[in-house]
């Protein structure tokens, strides 16, 4: 039968009140299948079928109202339609209902229970995204008692159906030993399955495993391609790693303009490691003319996020006036933030500022405290200044400084190393 004959038959049945025909006619208008595309008529026939209780029509109309697609955005009406369709066992409606309810900032206990019930019913029908989302709830303990065993069971069900997100989550479970026995070979397998479908998180995690030789072969070239694939999809940590590799030129030919591009993308997504590397490139002019103002901007962004090395760099610039206003008070403030996190050179400079009264009143007790900590961090110059100021300090001052240093002493270097951003335990 010709398509125009089919269209005519569907129209006649729809006009005669057949709900399924009304629904099919709506889909035909929405897709332009056998007739000109017409969203207004698609909505009209969806509404007609939905009023007769057609579950699929109710579901598609709910989707439109939830997004404002061809109809006014109305979350209350969308919820009502989702509930009507879900009551008729519509899997998609059950899934979307749960997602919508759990996204409410003021969700009630009753709504949370309704959402979980909808997820479970959709999961029991074999809906892979519902199985995966339920697994995430059990893995995180969000609204339910945390249960890694249950999470892994749900991830396994969805992963077996080809759900890439679930495959990635299943791999994470195997790589961390949560809910299952730790098995890096299985982790690599499932990351690979998800990576083959273009899942950026899986590509990044598999690249790390290949680089380290975990769960199978060590393959730096394959890892590089996976980093690149994840970076192109916007994965910020992959962009950071790729940028660093292009700077170093150890496993791929160095390309500083390309490195700068990837680091800028990652920096804009809040990757502190990328912000630091980008600031260094801008300051040194390694990928173009030096730009101390732009470098300071990225150091300040990373410093505000709490990175000790960035805090030290910001302090240095206010201390010297390089790309920033000479401001010893600000220098003192940023050196202190970095020093409190165990940054050895910041401790040295902070001690010297207190020693000479830069940015404030001269204070030999605090100078001694920070120089003592800097010396403990292996900063050799600190010992020279310690011996000098000790000549001007009383025994009481020295005891006070020693007590204060003992209370402040923390392991140094925690934020100084520019290691690639590899988490020890990937999270779901």
N, C-alpha and C positions, 0 to 999 in steps of 0.2 A: 504494500500500500504506500502511495506517495506521501511525502511529509505534509503537503498542504491538505490532503484528505484526513490525515491524523489530526492536524490542528483543528480542522472543521469539526471533527467528531468530538474532540475534547471540549471545544467551545460550546457545542450543543449540550453535552452532558453537564458542563459547568452551569450553563444558564438554566438547566432543568433542576439544579440544586444538588447534584452529586458532589459530595465533599472532596472525594479523592480527585475527581476531574478538576474541581476548583483549585486544589493544591497543585496539581500537575500544570494547569494553565498558568498559575502564578510563576512556577519555575520556568516555563517556556518564555513568558514575558521578561523575566529577570535575566535570562541568558540570551534572549534574541533567537531562540530555537524555533525555526519555522515561521517566525513573525518578527516584526520590528521590535527591538528592545524597548520596553516601557516600564520603568520602575513604578510609576503611579498605578498602572493596571496590575502589576505584580502584587503590590501591597493590597489593592482592593480585593483581589481573589484570595490572597492569604487570609485576609480578615474574614471573608465569607466562609472559608473552610474552617478557620479557627473557631468561629461562632458556632459551628456545628460539632465542635469537639474533636476535630482532626488533629491528632497529636503532633504530627510533623509540621503542620501549618502553624500550630501554636508555638512550636519550638523556633521555627524560622522567623516568625513575627516577633518573638521575644528577643532574638538575636538583633533584629533591626532596631527595636526600641532601646536595647542596651547600648548600641553604638550610635544611634541617630542616623541610621542608613535609610534614607528615603522617608523617614517618619520622625516626628519629634522625639528627642532623647527623653526617655521616661523610665527610670530604674524601677519605680514602683510597679508600673504596668509590666515591665519585663519580668520582674520577680513573679507576678501573678501568672503570667503566661508560662513561665518555666515550671511553676508548680503544677499547673494544669496538665502540661505535657508529661512531666515527671510522674504524675499520678497514673499515667497510662504506660509506664515503663519505658519512656523515651530516654535512651542512654545519654544522648547529647544534652538533653534538658537537665537530667540529674547532675551531670558534670558541671555544666555552666551555672546551675543553681548553687551548687556547693562553692564554686569559685567566687561567685558574686556575693554570697553571704559572708564568706570568710574574709572578703576584702573590705567589709564594712568596718569603719573605725569604732563604731559604737555597737558592735555585735552583742546581742544578748546571749545568755546561756541557752535559751530555747533555740535561737537561730544557729548557734554553734552545733547543738545536737542535731538539728535538722540538716545542716551541711554535712556532718559526718555520716548521717544515715543515707543521704543522697550519694555521697562518695562510695560508701560500701555497696549500695544497691547497684550502682554503675559498675563498680569493680567486679562484683559477682556476675554481672552480665558479660564480663570480658572486656570492658572498656579500658584500654591500656593507659591513657593519660590519667584516668581516675585511679588506677592501681599505682601509678608512679607518684601522683600527688599524695595519696594516702601514705605511701611509703615515706615520703618526705616528712609528713606530719609525725609519724611514729619515730623517725630517726631524730627529729628535733625536739619531740615532746611537746609540740604546739597543740594545746587543747586536748591532748591525750597523754597517757603515761608513756614515757619514752620506752620503746621496745625495738631494739635493733634486729632481733630475730624476725619479728613481724615485718619490719621495714624491708629486710632482705627478701623475704618471701614475696612481698608485693612487687618489689623491683624485678625479681626473677620472672614473675608472671608477665609483667609488661615488657621486659627485655626479650622474652621468648617470642613476643608478637612483633618485634622489630622497633619498639619505641626507643629512639636514640638517647633521650634524656634518661630513661630508666636503665639503659645499658651502661651509660656513664656512671650513674649512681650505684649500680651493682658493682662495677669495677672499683669504685671508691671504697665500697664495703670490703671487697677482697684485699685491697691495698692497705687497709687500716686494721683489718681483723675485727670489724664491728659486725656482730650478728652472724659471722661465719669464721672459720679458721682462716688466718692470714694466708693468702695464696697469690703471689705476684704473677705467676703464670696466667691464672684465670683473670686477674686484674688487667693484664696486658691484652688478653683475648677480648674482653668486653670493651675496653677502651678502643681497641682496634675496630670492633664492630660499629661502635658509635662514631668513631672518626671517619670511617668509610662513608657514613651518611652525612658528613660535613659538620658534625657537632664540634664546635670550637673548643669547648672545655675538654672534651675527650682528646682532641688533637694535641692540645697543650700538655695534658697529663701523660699521654703516650710518648710525646717527644721527650719529656723528662726521663721516662723509663728507658727509652732507647738510648738516650745519652749516657745513662748510668749503667746500662746493661742489666736492668732489673727485669725479671720475669722472662728472660730470653736473651736474644742477641744484643750486642752493643752496636749501634749504627748511627754515627753522628750525622751522616748525610741525610738519612731518612728523618732524623730528628729535626734537622734544619728545615726540610720541606714541610713538616708538620707545623713547626713554629710559624713558618711563612703563611701556611693556609689558615691557621687560627688568627694570626695577626690581620690578615686581609678581611676576616669576618668581624674584626673589631675587638678581639680579646686583648685586654690591656696588658696582661702579664706577658703574653706572647709577643706583643709589640715591644715591650721593654727588653725582653731577651734578644729578640731579633736586632733591635737597635744596638744593643751592647756587642753582639757578635760582629755586626758590621763595623763597629768602632775598632774592635780588637783585631779583626782580620786574621784570627787564628784558625777558624774552621770554614771560613768563607772569605772571599776576597774583600778587603776593606773597601767600604763605600760610604764616606762620611756624609754626603748629602742625603743618601737614602737612610742612613742611621738617624740623622737629624729629623727626617720626616716621621719615622716610626716613633722616635722618642717624643716628638711633639704630640702625636696622637695619644700615646699612652699617658703623657703628662697631663693632657686635658681631661683624662679620665681618672685622675687622682693617684696615679702610680708614683710614689715618692722616689723610688729608684730612678725612674725615667726623668723626673723633675731635676734630680741631682746631676745626672749625666748630661742632660740638656743644658743646664746652667753652666757646667764646666765647658761644654763645647762652645757656648755663646761667649763665655769669658775669654777662652783661649783663641777664638777665631779659627778653630780647626775646620769648620765647614762653611766659612764665609767671614766677612769682616767682624772683628770683635764687637760685642754689644754688651757692655757692662750693665746697662739699665735693664735689658731683658734678662740677663743672667741673675741680677738681684731679684727680679720679680719671681723667678722660679725657685730661687733659694728661699725667698720669703714664704712662698706657698708651701714648700716642703717643711720649712721651719715651723710654720703655724700648725702643721699636721703632727708636730712633735719629734721630727727627726733631728738627732743631736748634731750630726755632721752639717746639716743645713743651717741649724742655729749658729754653729761656730762660724760658718761662712758669712752669714748675715752680720754677725758681730764684727768679723774682720773688716768688712766693707765700711761699717760705720766707724770703726776704729781708725781706718786709713783714708776714708773718703773716696774709695775706689767705686765708682758707679753709684754712690749714695752720698747723702749729706753727712759730713763729718759730725758725728754725734756720740760723744763718749758715754753719755747716759744710756743711750740705746745699746751701745757696744757692751757696756757693763751688764745690762739686762739680758742680752742674748748669750753672752759668755756664761752667765749664771745658769741659764736654762740648760745649755749644753753640758756644763760642768756637773750639774746635779744628776745628769744621766750617765756620767762616767767618762766624758770626753776628755782625754788626757791633755791635749793642747789647749782646750778651753780652760781647763783647770789652771794650767800654767799662766795663761794670759790674764785670767781673772785674778790670780794671786798677784801678778805684777801690777795690775790696775789698783788693787787695794794697797799694794806696797808703795806706789808713788802718788796715790790719791787721785788717779785719773777717773773722772766720772763721779766723784764723790769725795768724802773725807778719807784721808790716809788712815788705814786700819791694819796694824801689823798682826793682830790676832787672826783676822780673816785671811790676810795674806799668807800667814804661816799655815793655816788650815788647807788652803787650796794648793799651795806649793808642796805641802807634804803629800797630798793625794796625787798630785802630778808626778812627784818623784816615785811614788808607789806604782804609778802607771808606766814607769820606765822613761820618763822625760828627763834626760840627764841634766839639762840646764837648770832644772828646779833646785837641785842641791846647792848650786852656787849661790842663788839668791836666798835660800834658806839660811845658809851660814852667815850671810851678810846681815839679814834682819834680826837674827837671833842675838846679835851683839847689842841691839837696841831694845830688847824685850826683857821683862822681869821674869823670875822663876814662876810667879803666878800666871803671867801671860802665857808662858810656854805650856804650863799644865792645862790651862783652859783650852788652848789651841789643840793640844793633843787629844783632850776629851772630845772636842767638837769633831775633829778629823775621824776619830774612831766611830762616831755615830753616823758620819756621812759616807764612810768608806763603802763602796759598792764595786762589784766587778766592772772593769772598764771595757770599752770597745764594743758594747752590745749593738750600737748603731753606727759604728764606724766602717764596718766592712761592706764592700760593694758586691756582696755575693749575688749571684743570679737569684731572682725571687722564687725559689723552690720551697713550697711548704713541706714540712716533714710529714704531715698528715693531712692530705686533701680532705675537704669537708663535703658533705652531700650538698 
